[in-house]
């Protein structure tokens, strides 16, 4: 990708990191629970519901990029070992290093200020680190999945994807609806860990998009799917709030899957990307920004929360500050000889 970049992939990657920063800015200002939302006005609630959908686009985009770029390859024993060495080993090391960095930073802040709750600060600091073991697990499995996909027709892969999607997304959604109606003993779970679960399905969708499986559907139809998914996500959150049900929009929600897939598919149909120099810059440092941005979020929160504006404006200001400071930081770190690229996992 460093030699022959795909413009729309860079655009999707740039959007992904900006939406990740956006949701972390938003949930820094808003406390996402039914009780806390009672203190906000109607427009602030709607802003929060919309923001949660926007913020949930980032991780599916990153995963679909992974499937698009890495599953349509040939892996033999030597290539698998090289893939693990060049990707998984370094990523594991980087994860440990950044976990230590965040732990030390948390210790420094909690010691310096007795007013800081160490548990809440820790939740903020490490809120993004769940992604690291998940993606490492995906990387370990990718060569085997890619080799298996070579032996099946797209039709068979599509059928399997539909079945797994129903089990991973539709069944939990039905359980959620029953739980909201007070039916508590209808929890239906399937063990999908070997398939990668909901995150594996996002990766497979990236592969199917690479194979042009969805090109038979018009852009208008795909755009309508994205719009309907967005509306349902917002309305469902409001419905949960109206019923007093503490619902948290996450990646297993079926309309997050459909909405992010539809947007990714639309982006794959783009030609030249306008303002590509900026997009390329944002894309190049996206994962590095993901690693470092939470170091700035906690120190910025007290400043942003005291601003004399409404919560949505505070969230937007915090988001902009996170973007600026994170990108400035990674550009500086990147220029440290030998150390910079490694610590930022810049390939």
N, C-alpha and C positions, 0 to 999 in steps of 0.2 A: 504493500500500500504506500510505502514511502516513495517508490519510483513511479508507479502508475496509480494515481488516486482516482477514485470514483466520486464525482462531484456530489451526487445526491446522497451517497453514503456519508460523506463528510457533513452534509447538511443535517441528516438524521442524527448523526453523532453529536453535532453542535446543539441541536434541539434537545437531545436527551440530557446532556449535562446541564443545560440552562433550566430545564424543567425539574431536575433533581435539586438544584440550588433553590429553585422557586418553592418547592414543597417544603424544604428545610427552613426557608425563611418564613413561610406561612405558618407551619406548625410550631415555629418558635414564638410567634405572636399569639396565635390562637391555640387554646388548649382543646384538643379534639375530643369532646365528650358531650353528652346530652345536657348535663348540668351546667357546664361552662357556657354553652351556646344560649342558654336562657338569658344571659347578661348582655347579649349582643342584639342589635337591631336586625330588622328583616334583611336589609341590604348586606350587612356584614355576614349574616348566615349564608345568604346566597353566594356571596363572594367566596366564603370558605368552601362551600360545596363544589363550586366551579373549580376552585384552586386544587382541591383534592383530585379531581379528574385530570387536570393538566399535569399535576405532579406525578401521577401514576403512569404517565406515558413514558417517562425516562427509562426505567428498568426494562420494560418490554422492548423498547427500541434498541437498547444495548444487546439484549438477548437475541433479537431477530437479526441484528447485524452479525452476531457471532455465528448463527446458523447460516446466514447468507454467504459468509466468507470462508467458513471452516468445514462445513459438512460436504460440500461438493468437491472433495479432494480424494486422491488415492493414497491410502496409508498401508505400507508394509511394515515389517518388524522394525527396520532401521528408521523409517520415517516416524513411526510411533514413538520410538525412544528419543529421537531428535525433537519431536513436538513436545513431549513431556519435559525434556531438558530445557528447551528454549522458552517454554511457557509456564508449565506447572511449577517446576522447581523454583524459579526466580519469583513467581507470584506468591508461593508459600513463604519464602524468605521475606519478601516485601510486606506481606500481611503481618508477620510476627514483628517486624521492625516498627511498622506504623501503630500496631497495638501497644507496643512499649512507649512510643512517642506520645500517644494519647493518654496512656496511663500516667506517665510522668507529668504531662501538662495538667491533667486533672488533679494530681497530688499538689502541684505548685499552686493552682488556683484555690483549692479548698484550704490549704495552709495559710495562704495570703489573706483570705477573706473568710471570717467566721460566719458571715451572712449567707454564704453559698451553701446550699444543700448538696452534699456530695453525691447522693443517690440521683437527684434530678440532674445535676451536672454530668454525672456519668452517663445517664440515659441520653442526654443531648450529644455528648462527645462521641459515644460509640453507636449512635443511632444508625449510621450508614455501614458499619462494619459487618453486619449480617451478610451483605452482598459478597464479601470476599470468600468465605468457605463455600458458599453456594456456587460461585462461578468456578472455583477451583475444582469442585466436584464435577461440574459440567465439562471442564477441560479434560479431566481424566477420562471421561466417558466418550468424548467426541470422536476419537479415532475408531472406536468400536462401532458407534452408531453410523458413522460415515461409511464404514466398510459394509455394514448390514444394508444400508440404503441402496448400495450399488446392485444388490441382488433382487430388488423388488421393483415392480412397475409403480409408476406414480399413483395409479388407481388404488393399488393395495396400500401404499403408504397413506393415501388420503383416507381410506376406510379406517385404518388403524388410528390415525390422528383424530377422526371424528369420535371413535369409541372412547379413546383416552380423554378427549376434551369433555365428553358427556360425564365421564366418571370424575374428572378433576374439577370441572366448573359447574355443570348443570346440577349434579346431585348435591353438592354442598349448598348451592343456591336454593334448592328445594328445602333442604334442612334448615337454612336460614329463615325462609318464609314461614315454615312450621313453628320455629322457635319464636318468631315475632308474634305469632298467634297464640302463644302460650303452650304449645305442644312441645314438651321438653324431652321426651323419651324417644324421639325419632331420629337420632343421630346415625347417619349412614356414612360409613367410611370405607374406602378401598385403599389398599396398600399400593401406591404408585411410585414408591421411591426408586425402584429399579429403572423406571421410565424417565426419571427426572422430574416427575410431578408436573405442576403447573409451569414451572420454569423451563422444563424440557419441551413442553408443547410450544412455547414461544420460539424456542430455537428451531424446532421442526418447521414452524410456519415461515421462518426466515429462509429455510432451505426450499420450501415449496414456492415461495415468491421468486427465488433465484431460478427455479425451473419454469417460471412463467405459467404456473398452473392457473392463476387467477386472472390472467390477461383476457380471458374470454368474457369477463364481466366488464361492463362499461364503467368509465370513471365516475359517471353520474351515479350509478348504483352503489359503487364503493363509497363515494362521498356521502350518499344518503345514509349508508350503514354507519359511518363515522358520526354523523350528526344525530341520528337516532340513539346511538350508544351513549353519546354525551348527554343528551336530554334525559335518558333513563337513569344514568348515574346520578345526575343532579336531583331529579325528582324522587328517586328512591332514598337518597340521603335525607331529603326533606320529609318524606313519609316516615322514615325511621325516627326522625326527631319529633314529628307530630305525635307518634305513638309512645314516645318516651323510651325508645329502644336505643341502646348505646351501640350504634353501628359504625364500624371503621372500614372505609373503602380500601381494599387491598387487591393484590394481583390475581387472586382466585375468583374475583367477581367477574361473571361472564361478559359483562358489557365493557369492562376494562380491556379484556382480551379482544373483543370485536372492534372496539374503538381504536385501540393502538394498532391492531393489525390493518384496519382499513386505512389509517393515516400512513402507515409504512408502505402499504401497497401503492397508494397515490404518489408518495415521494419517489418510488421506484420507477414511475412513468415519466419523471421529469427529464428534461434535457440539460441544457446549460443552467447553472445556478447563478442568479444575480448576486453581486457582491461576494463573489467566491473567495476573494483574498481574506476577507473577514471570517467567512465560514471556515476556511481552511485553518486559520489561526485558532479559532474556537475548538475545532475538531482535534487538532494536533495535540493540544494540552488537556483534552477533556478528562482522561482518566487521572492525570496528575492532579487536576483541580478536584476531582472526586476524592482523592486521598487527603488533600490538605484543607478543604474548605471548612470542615467542622472546627478546626483550630481557631477560626475567626468568628464562628457563630456565637459561641458562648460569651466572649468579651463584648460583642456588638449588641447582644440582646438587651442589656440594661439601658444602653444608649437609645436603641430604637423604641423600646417600650415606653420611655419617658417623653417621647416627642409629642407635641401638642396636636396630633392628628388622629383621625379614626384608625381603627385596626387595619383595614385594607391598605391605607396609605403607608402605615408603619411597615407592613409586610413588604410592600413594593420597595420602599427605601432600603430595608434590610437586604432584600434580594439584590438590588443594584450594588450595594456595598460589598456583599459577598462575592459577586462576580468580579468587581474591580480588584479587591484585595487578593482574592485567590489566584487570579491570572497574573497579577504583578508578582506574587510570591513564587509561583511555579516558573515563570520566565527567569527570575533571578536564580532560583535553585538549579534550573536546567543548565545554566552557564557555569556551574561549578565543575571543573574538569574531573572526569571519571566518575565522580560521586553523584552528580546531579541526575544524569539519565537513569542510573541504577535505582536510586531512591524513589524516583518518580515513575519507574517502570515504563520509560520511554523507549519504544522499540524502533 
